[in-house]
C-alpha cells in the first residue's frame, strides 16, 4: 500500500479504527430504530451496512424435523 501512496499504519491502529467504525455504525443503527428520536448519520453507514447489516441464516439441509402434537 505504501507504493500506492498510503502511509503505513500499525496493525493496532487499523484494529482501533475498525472498532471505532463498528461502534459508530451500531450506535447509529440502534438510534435510528427508535421512534420519536431524530435520525443520526454515520459517515460510512451504507458501506458498513453491507458488511455488518446482514447475518447469514442457519439453513439445515437434509435434516427432517418431526413434530409430535
N, C-alpha and C positions, 0 to 999 in steps of 0.2 A: 504494500500500500504506500510505502514511502516513495517508491518510484512514480506513483500516480500523483504525488504531491500532498498526501495526507501526513500529518505529524504522527509520530509513533506514540501510541497510548499503551499504558501498562495494562496487564490483564485485570488488575484491581480497579483501575479507572473505568474500564469497559463494563465490568461487573456492577459497579456502583451506578453507572449511567443507565444500564438495563433495569436495575432495581428501581431507580427513580422514575423511569418511564412507566413501568408496570404499576407502581403506586399511583401515579397521576392518572393513568387510564382507569384503574378500578375505582378511584375516588370520583372521577367524572361520571363513570357509568352508574355508580351507586346513587349519586346525587341526582342525575337526570331521570332515574326511575322513580323518584319521589314526586308525589303530586303536590302542587302548591309551592314549589320551590323554583326559583329562577334557574334556567339551564346554565350549566358551566361548559366550558370548552377546554379540550386538551389539544395541544399543538399537533400531535401525530395520531389523533383518535382513530381516523379511518384506517390507517395502516396497522395500528395496534389491534383494532377490532378484527381485522382479517386474520391476524396471527393468534390473538388470545380470545377472540369472541366466540368461537365455536369449539365445542368439546366433542371428541369422537364418541359416538354412541357404541355401546356394547351390543354387538349382534352375535347371538349364539346360533350358528348354523349347524344343522344336523342333530339338534337336541330336541327331542319330543318332551313336552311338559304335560303330564297327566294331572288333571284337576278332578278331584273327587268331591262331589257335593252330596 
